[in-house]
Amino acid sequence: MCMTDLNEVKKAVKDTVDSVIDKTRETSHRSSADAERIRRDLTGDQMTTREKVTSAANETKERVAAGIDHAKHEVRDRT
């Protein structure tokens, strides 16, 4: 096995590990965003306006983070 083959194998393994990490993080962020939405749906009437706004901001933050992790995975797949 020559060095180029070894480097290609290393890159493939690293890309696979990084993709798994990104997908795991994406799923975690989406789950957190969904949990915020469900919490608001279930207890929205009992929440103050500030709590609702904070919850909506947290949901948005988690969805953006999930989108970033998804984009990183997509870019890696294209290269």
C-alpha positions in Angstrom: 0.0 0.0 0.0 1.5 3.3 -1.0 1.3 6.6 0.9 -1.4 8.0 -1.3 -3.6 5.0 -0.7 -3.0 5.3 3.0 -3.8 9.1 3.0 -7.0 8.4 1.0 -8.1 5.7 3.6 -7.3 8.2 6.5 -9.3 10.9 4.8 -12.3 8.5 4.2 -12.2 7.4 7.8 -12.0 11.0 9.1 -14.8 12.1 6.8 -17.0 9.2 8.0 -16.4 10.0 11.6 -17.0 13.7 11.1 -20.2 13.0 9.2 -21.5 10.8 12.0 -20.7 13.5 14.5 -22.5 16.1 12.4 -25.5 13.9 12.0 -25.6 13.2 15.7 -25.4 16.9 16.6 -28.0 17.7 14.0 -30.4 15.2 15.4 -29.8 16.4 18.9 -30.4 20.0 17.9 -33.6 19.1 16.1 -34.8 17.1 19.1 -34.2 20.1 21.4 -36.0 22.4 19.0 -39.0 20.0 18.9 -39.0 19.7 22.7 -39.2 23.5 22.9 -42.1 23.6 20.5 -43.9 20.8 22.4 -43.3 22.5 25.7 -44.9 25.7 24.4 -47.8 23.8 22.9 -48.5 22.0 26.2 -47.9 24.8 28.7 -48.2 27.9 26.5 -51.3 29.2 28.3 -49.4 29.0 31.6 -46.2 30.6 30.3 -45.5 34.3 30.6 -44.8 36.3 27.5 -41.1 36.3 28.4 -41.0 32.5 28.8 -42.7 32.1 25.4 -40.3 34.4 23.7 -37.3 32.7 25.3 -38.7 29.3 24.3 -39.2 30.5 20.7 -35.7 31.9 20.6 -34.3 28.6 21.9 -36.2 26.7 19.3 -34.8 29.0 16.6 -31.3 28.7 17.9 -31.5 24.9 17.9 -32.9 24.8 14.4 -30.2 27.1 13.1 -27.5 24.9 14.8 -29.1 21.8 13.2 -29.0 23.5 9.8 -25.3 24.3 10.2 -24.5 20.7 11.1 -26.6 19.5 8.2 -24.8 21.9 5.8 -21.3 20.8 7.0 -22.3 17.2 6.3 -23.6 18.1 2.8 -20.5 20.0 1.9 -18.3 17.1 3.1 -20.3 14.7 0.9 -19.8 16.9 -2.2 -16.0 17.0 -1.8 
